[in-house]
Amino acid sequence: MGSLVKGVIIHESLLIQDHATTSFHPPAHSLLRKLRHSNLHIGIYCSPYLLDNKVFPITLSWGDIGGEILYLISNSKKDAIGQLSNLGWIIVVFDVEGAGACENSGVVCISKLEEFPLVICGLNRKRLAIGDKAVTVGYFMKPSREEDFSKRGAFPMNPAPNGLMFLPLTFELPLPAQLQLVDLVLVISVDLSGSSESTNRITFSPGMLELQRCCLGVFHLQPEFKYVADAYRMAIIFRVEDFKDLNIPLPAIVQEYVDHSSNIFKNYVLGELLFCAVKKSIPDVNVLTKSSERNELGPLFFDSLKSLPIGTEHYTDANSFKTNIHSFDLELVTDAVNWLARKLDLTIFGFDAVASNVFLSTYLLQSPSFTGQRPD
């Protein structure tokens, strides 16, 4: 038992690919994105040396963080590790091959940057006091969705007051070792899958199939995703007569199109918590009409995952955006969340909503689901 990890310092040599353009190595960019909203203090040490007076202002600015500090350094600088022995930090050395390379050295060794969140999670799990109720949730999702959740503090890497901490899982590392560190796995299946036009069924990625094999007996996903390919095929109709020969999958849902300043509110519910994210959406009718005039105002067909016609800043000014945000009825959405959770006995689900910039009303879209999938 000991203090939890509360701070991370990373030496710049592990992050920057080109000092002239300050571009990051791809794995480093991904790591920083995950750490940014992880509820940890994060510092980047910019110096050619492993330790000098520049590093101390980082920790001084943090004050007493009430926990351990991890210092991530390159293997090329390991000869200077002795300088850090009096600081009381946990040293993590990157680019070390072989599981036994760091035995009896007093440091933690990793061969890939993707391993660093596992180090944090593993240390925190070991340091939890006996009897502390903390649940570790491993998760897979696409970067944009992960960032939306993270910005709202949904993925802390040390235990939050509700007893949850989160670990980003990756297919860059063996799954069995990662799954040993988690109690639950949250999978956004649509982020790990594609669709088959010939069968109208979901097709899982090799990584998703590997996850299923590792969790055999826990996940039974296939029956939930029949006809998923059709669920994302949409059409916008401008004239009633165009319904007659409309070539779309059936059954289908017909909804009135509401001008909403190209903004859609993505609402996610985790237990009693509601998270809302604003994303770019389809333009208003006047813009769509201009696009459709080239086709004599015929229907606009698109796949909402692959070819959604997104509004641009050219068509959405700041005033329209502010009006749209103020029109969003959070109280209505919260009431809808409580009603759906009660009626359908749901604890994890999501739905979309738009706010009309004409009638200043909020409209709820789609059926309750977490990934936008249509259940069988």
C-alpha positions as CSV (number, residue, x, y, z in Angstrom):
1,M,0.0,0.0,0.0
2,G,1.3,3.5,-0.8
3,S,0.4,6.8,-2.4
4,L,-1.5,6.9,-5.6
5,V,0.1,8.2,-8.8
6,K,-1.0,11.9,-9.0
7,G,1.6,13.5,-11.3
8,V,3.5,12.6,-14.5
9,I,6.6,14.3,-16.0
10,I,7.7,13.3,-19.5
11,H,11.1,14.2,-21.0
12,E,10.7,16.0,-24.3
13,S,13.0,13.6,-26.1
14,L,10.2,11.0,-26.0
15,L,7.6,13.3,-27.6
16,I,9.1,15.6,-30.3
17,Q,9.8,14.1,-33.7
18,D,11.1,17.2,-35.3
19,H,12.3,20.2,-33.2
20,A,12.1,22.5,-36.2
21,T,8.3,22.0,-36.5
22,T,7.7,20.7,-32.9
23,S,5.8,17.8,-34.4
24,F,5.1,14.8,-32.1
25,H,5.8,11.2,-32.7
26,P,2.3,9.5,-33.4
27,P,2.4,7.3,-30.3
28,A,3.4,10.4,-28.2
29,H,0.5,12.4,-29.6
30,S,-1.9,9.7,-28.6
31,L,-0.5,9.4,-25.1
32,L,-0.7,13.1,-24.5
33,R,-4.3,13.1,-25.6
34,K,-5.2,10.4,-23.1
35,L,-3.2,12.1,-20.3
36,R,-4.5,15.6,-20.8
37,H,-7.9,15.1,-19.0
38,S,-6.8,12.1,-16.9
39,N,-7.1,13.9,-13.5
40,L,-3.3,13.7,-13.2
41,H,-0.9,16.6,-13.1
42,I,1.1,16.6,-16.3
43,G,4.4,18.2,-17.0
44,I,6.8,18.1,-20.1
45,Y,10.4,18.6,-19.2
46,C,12.2,20.5,-22.0
47,S,15.9,20.3,-21.6
48,P,18.7,18.3,-23.1
49,Y,19.6,17.1,-19.6
50,L,17.8,14.5,-17.5
51,L,17.8,16.8,-14.5
52,D,18.6,20.5,-13.9
53,N,16.9,23.5,-12.3
54,K,14.3,23.6,-15.0
55,V,12.5,20.6,-13.7
56,F,11.7,21.8,-10.2
57,P,9.4,24.7,-11.2
58,I,7.1,22.0,-12.6
59,T,6.6,20.3,-9.3
60,L,6.6,23.6,-7.4
61,S,3.7,24.9,-9.5
62,W,1.8,21.8,-8.6
63,G,2.2,22.2,-4.8
64,D,1.4,19.2,-2.6
65,I,-0.4,16.9,-5.0
66,G,-0.8,14.2,-2.3
67,G,0.6,11.4,-4.3
68,E,3.5,9.9,-6.3
69,I,5.2,11.4,-9.4
70,L,6.2,9.4,-12.4
71,Y,9.1,10.6,-14.5
72,L,9.2,9.0,-18.0
73,I,12.6,9.2,-19.6
74,S,14.4,7.7,-22.6
75,N,16.7,4.7,-22.4
76,S,19.4,6.8,-23.9
77,K,19.5,8.8,-20.7
78,K,19.4,5.9,-18.2
79,D,23.1,6.4,-17.2
80,A,22.0,9.6,-15.4
81,I,19.2,7.9,-13.4
82,G,21.3,8.1,-10.3
83,Q,20.8,11.8,-10.2
84,L,17.1,11.2,-9.5
85,S,17.5,8.8,-6.6
86,N,17.0,11.5,-4.0
87,L,13.8,12.9,-5.5
88,G,11.5,10.1,-4.4
89,W,10.0,9.8,-7.9
90,I,9.1,6.6,-9.7
91,I,11.3,6.4,-12.8
92,V,9.9,4.8,-16.0
93,V,12.4,4.1,-18.7
94,F,11.2,3.9,-22.3
95,D,12.7,1.8,-25.2
96,V,13.9,-1.1,-23.1
97,E,13.5,-4.6,-24.6
98,G,13.1,-7.6,-22.4
99,A,10.9,-8.1,-19.3
100,G,13.9,-8.6,-17.0
101,A,15.9,-5.6,-18.2
102,C,15.0,-3.5,-15.2
103,E,15.0,-6.2,-12.5
104,N,16.7,-4.9,-9.3
105,S,17.3,-1.5,-10.8
106,G,14.6,0.3,-8.9
107,V,12.9,1.6,-12.1
108,V,10.0,0.5,-14.3
109,C,10.9,-0.3,-17.9
110,I,8.6,-0.2,-21.0
111,S,9.2,-0.9,-24.6
112,K,6.3,1.0,-26.1
113,L,4.7,4.3,-25.1
114,E,1.3,2.6,-25.2
115,E,2.4,0.7,-22.0
116,F,2.6,3.9,-19.9
117,P,-1.1,4.1,-19.0
118,L,-0.9,0.4,-17.9
119,V,2.0,1.4,-15.6
120,I,-0.1,4.1,-14.0
121,C,-3.1,1.9,-13.6
122,G,-1.1,-1.1,-12.2
123,L,0.6,1.1,-9.7
124,N,-2.6,2.7,-8.5
125,R,-4.3,-0.7,-8.2
126,K,-1.5,-2.0,-6.0
127,R,-1.5,1.2,-3.9
128,L,-5.2,1.1,-3.0
129,A,-5.8,0.4,0.7
130,I,-7.4,-2.9,1.5
131,G,-11.2,-2.4,1.6
132,D,-11.1,0.6,-0.8
133,K,-13.8,0.1,-3.3
134,A,-12.4,1.1,-6.7
135,V,-13.4,-0.4,-10.0
136,T,-11.1,-0.2,-13.1
137,V,-12.9,0.1,-16.4
138,G,-10.9,-0.6,-19.6
139,Y,-12.3,0.9,-22.7
140,F,-11.9,0.9,-26.5
141,M,-13.2,3.8,-28.7
142,K,-12.2,6.0,-31.5
143,P,-10.0,9.1,-30.7
144,S,-12.7,11.7,-31.3
145,R,-15.2,10.0,-29.1
146,E,-12.6,9.4,-26.4
147,E,-11.7,13.1,-26.4
148,D,-15.4,14.1,-26.1
149,F,-15.7,12.0,-22.9
150,S,-12.3,12.9,-21.6
151,K,-12.9,16.7,-21.8
152,R,-15.8,16.2,-19.4
153,G,-13.7,14.3,-16.9
154,A,-15.2,10.9,-17.7
155,F,-11.9,8.9,-17.9
156,P,-9.8,9.6,-14.7
157,M,-6.7,7.4,-14.4
158,N,-6.8,7.5,-10.6
159,P,-9.9,6.7,-8.6
160,A,-12.6,9.3,-8.8
161,P,-14.9,10.0,-5.8
162,N,-17.4,7.5,-7.3
163,G,-14.7,4.7,-7.1
164,L,-14.1,4.5,-10.8
165,M,-10.8,4.7,-12.7
166,F,-10.3,4.1,-16.4
167,L,-7.6,2.5,-18.5
168,P,-7.4,3.0,-22.3
169,L,-6.9,-0.4,-23.9
170,T,-5.0,-0.9,-27.1
171,F,-4.5,-3.6,-29.7
172,E,-0.8,-2.5,-30.0
173,L,-0.2,-4.6,-26.9
174,P,-1.2,-8.2,-25.9
175,L,-4.8,-8.1,-24.7
176,P,-4.7,-10.7,-21.9
177,A,-2.1,-8.8,-19.9
178,Q,-4.2,-5.6,-20.2
179,L,-7.4,-7.3,-19.2
180,Q,-5.8,-8.5,-16.0
181,L,-5.8,-4.9,-14.8
182,V,-9.5,-4.2,-15.3
183,D,-12.7,-5.2,-13.7
184,L,-15.0,-4.2,-16.6
185,V,-14.6,-3.5,-20.3
186,L,-16.5,-0.7,-22.1
187,V,-16.6,-1.3,-25.8
188,I,-18.0,1.2,-28.4
189,S,-18.5,-1.6,-30.9
190,V,-19.2,0.7,-33.9
191,D,-15.7,2.1,-33.4
192,L,-14.2,-1.4,-33.8
193,S,-16.3,-2.6,-36.7
194,G,-17.4,-2.1,-40.3
195,S,-20.4,-3.1,-42.3
196,S,-21.1,-5.6,-45.1
197,E,-23.3,-4.2,-47.9
198,S,-24.1,-7.7,-49.2
199,T,-25.3,-9.1,-45.9
200,N,-26.5,-6.0,-44.1
201,R,-24.7,-7.2,-41.0
202,I,-21.9,-5.9,-38.8
203,T,-18.4,-7.1,-39.5
204,F,-16.0,-6.9,-36.6
205,S,-12.4,-5.9,-36.9
206,P,-9.7,-8.5,-36.1
207,G,-9.1,-6.6,-32.8
208,M,-12.8,-6.9,-31.9
209,L,-12.8,-10.6,-32.6
210,E,-9.6,-11.0,-30.5
211,L,-11.4,-9.1,-27.6
212,Q,-14.3,-11.5,-27.9
213,R,-12.0,-14.5,-27.7
214,C,-10.3,-13.1,-24.7
215,C,-13.6,-12.4,-23.0
216,L,-15.4,-15.5,-24.1
217,G,-18.5,-16.1,-22.0
218,V,-18.8,-12.4,-21.1
219,F,-19.6,-10.7,-24.4
220,H,-22.4,-11.9,-26.7
221,L,-22.5,-9.1,-29.2
222,Q,-23.4,-10.6,-32.5
223,P,-27.2,-10.8,-32.1
224,E,-27.4,-7.2,-31.1
225,F,-26.1,-5.8,-34.4
226,K,-28.2,-7.3,-37.2
227,Y,-29.0,-4.9,-40.1
228,V,-26.6,-2.3,-38.7
229,A,-25.4,-1.3,-42.2
230,D,-28.9,0.0,-43.0
231,A,-29.2,1.9,-39.8
232,Y,-26.8,4.6,-41.1
233,R,-28.3,5.0,-44.7
234,M,-30.3,8.2,-44.8
235,A,-32.1,10.4,-47.3
236,I,-33.3,14.0,-47.1
237,I,-36.5,14.6,-49.1
238,F,-37.5,18.1,-50.4
239,R,-40.7,17.1,-52.2
240,V,-43.6,14.8,-51.2
241,E,-43.7,13.2,-54.6
242,D,-40.2,11.9,-54.1
243,F,-41.4,9.4,-51.5
244,K,-43.0,7.4,-54.2
245,D,-40.0,5.7,-55.8
246,L,-37.6,6.3,-52.9
247,N,-35.0,3.5,-52.7
248,I,-34.2,3.1,-49.0
249,P,-34.1,0.1,-46.7
250,L,-37.3,-0.7,-44.9
251,P,-38.6,-0.3,-42.2
252,A,-37.6,3.3,-42.0
253,I,-38.2,6.2,-39.6
254,V,-39.6,9.5,-41.1
255,Q,-38.7,12.7,-39.2
256,E,-39.2,16.4,-39.9
257,Y,-36.0,18.2,-40.7
258,V,-35.3,21.0,-38.2
259,D,-32.9,23.8,-38.9
260,H,-30.3,23.6,-36.1
261,S,-27.3,25.8,-37.1
262,S,-25.3,22.7,-38.1
263,N,-24.9,21.6,-34.4
264,I,-26.0,18.3,-32.8
265,F,-25.9,17.5,-29.1
266,K,-24.6,14.0,-28.4
267,N,-25.9,12.9,-25.0
268,Y,-24.4,10.0,-23.1
269,V,-25.6,8.5,-19.9
270,L,-23.4,6.5,-17.5
271,G,-25.4,5.6,-14.4
272,E,-26.6,8.8,-12.9
273,L,-24.2,11.0,-14.9
274,L,-25.2,12.8,-18.1
275,F,-22.5,14.0,-20.5
276,C,-23.3,16.3,-23.4
277,A,-21.0,17.0,-26.4
278,V,-21.6,19.5,-29.3
279,K,-20.7,18.2,-32.7
280,K,-20.9,19.6,-36.2
281,S,-24.0,18.4,-38.1
282,I,-26.0,18.8,-41.3
283,P,-26.4,22.3,-42.6
284,D,-29.7,24.2,-42.6
285,V,-32.3,23.7,-45.3
286,N,-31.3,26.7,-47.4
287,V,-27.8,25.3,-47.8
288,L,-29.1,21.8,-48.5
289,T,-31.4,23.2,-51.1
290,K,-28.6,24.8,-53.0
291,S,-26.7,21.5,-53.0
292,S,-29.7,19.6,-54.2
293,E,-30.5,22.1,-57.0
294,R,-27.8,20.4,-59.1
295,N,-30.0,17.3,-58.9
296,E,-33.2,19.2,-59.6
297,L,-34.1,19.1,-55.9
298,G,-33.9,15.3,-55.8
299,P,-33.3,13.4,-52.6
300,L,-29.9,13.7,-50.9
301,F,-28.6,10.2,-50.0
302,F,-25.8,9.6,-47.6
303,D,-24.3,7.3,-45.0
304,S,-24.2,9.1,-41.6
305,L,-21.0,7.4,-40.6
306,K,-19.1,7.8,-43.9
307,S,-20.6,10.7,-45.9
308,L,-22.5,13.0,-43.6
309,P,-22.9,16.4,-45.2
310,I,-21.4,18.6,-42.5
311,G,-22.0,22.3,-42.2
312,T,-19.0,24.6,-42.5
313,E,-18.1,27.8,-40.6
314,H,-19.0,29.6,-43.8
315,Y,-22.6,28.8,-43.2
316,T,-22.7,29.0,-39.4
317,D,-21.8,32.3,-37.8
318,A,-20.9,32.8,-34.2
319,N,-24.3,34.4,-33.4
320,S,-26.2,31.5,-34.8
321,F,-24.1,29.1,-32.7
322,K,-24.7,31.1,-29.5
323,T,-28.5,31.2,-30.2
324,N,-28.4,27.4,-30.8
325,I,-26.6,26.7,-27.6
326,H,-28.9,28.9,-25.5
327,S,-31.9,27.1,-27.1
328,F,-30.8,23.7,-25.9
329,D,-33.1,22.7,-23.1
330,L,-31.0,20.8,-20.7
331,E,-33.9,20.4,-18.2
332,L,-35.9,18.7,-21.0
333,V,-33.1,16.4,-21.9
334,T,-32.5,15.5,-18.2
335,D,-36.2,14.6,-17.8
336,A,-35.9,12.5,-20.9
337,V,-32.9,10.7,-19.5
338,N,-34.7,9.9,-16.2
339,W,-37.8,8.7,-18.1
340,L,-35.9,6.4,-20.5
341,A,-33.7,5.0,-17.7
342,R,-36.8,4.3,-15.6
343,K,-39.1,2.9,-18.4
344,L,-36.4,0.8,-20.2
345,D,-34.3,-0.1,-17.1
346,L,-31.1,1.4,-18.7
347,T,-27.9,2.5,-17.0
348,I,-25.7,3.1,-20.1
349,F,-27.2,4.6,-23.2
350,G,-27.1,7.6,-25.4
351,F,-29.2,9.7,-27.8
352,D,-28.9,12.8,-30.0
353,A,-30.8,16.1,-29.8
354,V,-30.9,19.3,-31.8
355,A,-32.1,22.8,-30.9
356,S,-34.1,24.6,-33.4
357,N,-32.8,28.1,-34.3
358,V,-36.2,29.1,-35.5
359,F,-38.7,27.8,-32.9
360,L,-36.1,27.9,-30.0
361,S,-37.2,24.3,-29.1
362,T,-35.2,21.1,-28.4
363,Y,-35.9,17.9,-30.4
364,L,-34.7,14.5,-29.3
365,L,-33.5,12.1,-32.1
366,Q,-32.8,8.3,-32.4
367,S,-33.7,5.5,-30.1
368,P,-31.8,4.9,-26.8
369,S,-28.5,3.2,-27.4
370,F,-24.9,3.8,-26.4
371,T,-23.3,3.5,-29.9
372,G,-26.1,4.6,-32.2
373,Q,-26.8,1.0,-33.1
374,R,-30.3,-0.3,-33.8
375,P,-31.0,-3.4,-31.7
376,D,-32.4,-6.5,-33.3
